[in-house]
Amino acid sequence: MNGLKLAGARGLSFDLQIIPEIMPQMGKIAAQASDTKIALCHAGSPHYRSRAGLRAYARALKHLSELENVTCKLSSLGMFDHESRVDAIRPVIEICLNQLGADRCMFGSNFPVDMLYSDYTKLAQSYFG
């Protein structure tokens, strides 16, 4: 945690790549480093996209979304749905936008890794219709 605080004191940010199951613990840590800007990579990798899985993801995300120093990268959402289907991506985006707001969410890709299952055109169509 001292390193995370030190990053903020030096004007640096931190890219956070985690899964929903550890968001509650990370929320406690991030709250103690409130001067450090933290960007949640890949929307926190919500890997269970069932209704129950999305509800659990939304609950877990609250631990981070309530912190003003946390932003969210809406990137690589096809990682757990290689077809990058709009109906699989949309609920995650909606949860993030509802909790963090548009001003704390950003679009991103994970290229070249995303090229394993997608291309730029398919990615753009999945996100922007």
C-alpha positions in Angstrom: 0.0 0.0 0.0 2.9 2.4 0.7 3.9 2.1 -3.0 0.4 3.0 -4.1 0.4 6.0 -1.9 3.8 7.0 -3.1 2.7 6.8 -6.7 0.0 9.4 -6.1 2.4 11.6 -4.1 4.6 11.7 -7.2 1.8 12.5 -9.6 1.7 9.0 -11.0 -1.4 6.8 -11.7 -1.9 3.0 -11.3 -3.5 0.6 -13.8 -5.3 -2.0 -11.8 -6.0 -5.4 -13.3 -8.1 -7.6 -11.0 -11.1 -9.8 -11.0 -14.4 -9.1 -9.3 -13.8 -11.5 -6.5 -11.0 -9.3 -5.0 -12.6 -5.9 -5.6 -13.8 -5.6 -2.0 -10.3 -6.0 -0.6 -8.9 -3.7 -3.3 -11.5 -1.1 -2.4 -10.2 -0.9 1.1 -6.6 -0.5 -0.2 -7.6 2.1 -2.8 -9.5 4.1 -0.2 -6.3 4.5 1.8 -4.5 5.8 -1.3 -7.1 8.4 -2.3 -4.4 10.7 -3.9 -3.5 8.1 -6.4 -5.5 7.9 -9.6 -6.4 4.3 -10.3 -7.6 3.0 -13.7 -9.5 -0.3 -13.5 -8.4 -2.3 -16.5 -10.9 -4.3 -18.6 -13.7 -3.1 -16.3 -12.4 -5.5 -13.7 -12.6 -8.6 -15.9 -16.2 -9.6 -15.3 -15.9 -13.2 -16.3 -19.3 -14.6 -15.2 -22.0 -13.0 -17.5 -25.1 -14.9 -16.2 -27.7 -12.7 -14.5 -26.4 -13.9 -11.1 -22.8 -13.3 -12.2 -23.6 -9.7 -13.4 -25.4 -9.0 -10.1 -22.3 -10.2 -8.2 -20.1 -8.1 -10.4 -22.1 -5.0 -9.8 -22.0 -5.6 -6.0 -18.2 -6.1 -6.2 -17.6 -3.1 -8.4 -19.3 -0.8 -5.8 -16.3 -1.2 -3.6 -14.3 0.6 -6.3 -16.8 2.8 -8.1 -17.6 4.7 -4.9 -14.0 6.0 -4.7 -13.5 9.2 -6.6 -9.9 8.3 -7.5 -11.0 5.2 -9.5 -11.8 5.3 -13.2 -12.7 2.4 -15.5 -11.3 1.2 -18.8 -14.1 -0.4 -20.9 -11.6 -2.6 -22.7 -11.2 -6.2 -23.7 -14.7 -7.0 -22.8 -14.7 -9.8 -25.4 -12.0 -11.5 -23.4 -14.6 -13.8 -21.8 -16.9 -13.9 -24.8 -14.7 -14.2 -27.9 -17.6 -13.4 -30.2 -17.7 -9.9 -28.7 -21.5 -10.0 -28.8 -23.2 -6.8 -28.1 -25.6 -8.5 -25.7 -22.7 -9.8 -23.7 -20.8 -6.5 -23.6 -23.7 -4.1 -23.1 -24.7 -5.2 -19.5 -21.1 -4.7 -18.3 -20.9 -1.2 -19.9 -24.2 -0.3 -18.4 -23.1 -1.3 -14.9 -19.9 0.7 -15.2 -21.7 3.8 -16.6 -24.4 3.6 -13.9 -21.9 3.3 -11.1 -19.0 5.4 -12.3 -20.7 7.8 -14.7 -19.5 8.6 -18.2 -16.9 11.0 -16.9 -15.0 8.2 -15.1 -15.3 5.6 -17.9 -13.2 5.3 -21.0 -13.2 3.1 -24.1 -10.1 1.1 -24.8 -8.9 -2.0 -26.6 -6.4 -4.6 -25.7 -4.7 -4.9 -29.1 -2.7 -6.8 -30.1 -4.1 -9.4 -27.6 -7.7 -8.8 -28.8 -6.5 -9.9 -32.2 -6.7 -13.5 -31.0 -10.5 -13.3 -31.3 -11.4 -10.0 -32.9 -10.4 -7.2 -35.2 -10.8 -3.4 -35.1 -14.0 -3.4 -37.1 -15.7 -6.1 -35.0 -14.6 -4.4 -31.8 -16.0 -1.0 -32.8 -19.3 -2.6 -34.0 -19.6 -4.4 -30.7 -19.1 -1.3 -28.6 -20.8 1.4 -30.8 -23.3 -0.6 -32.8 
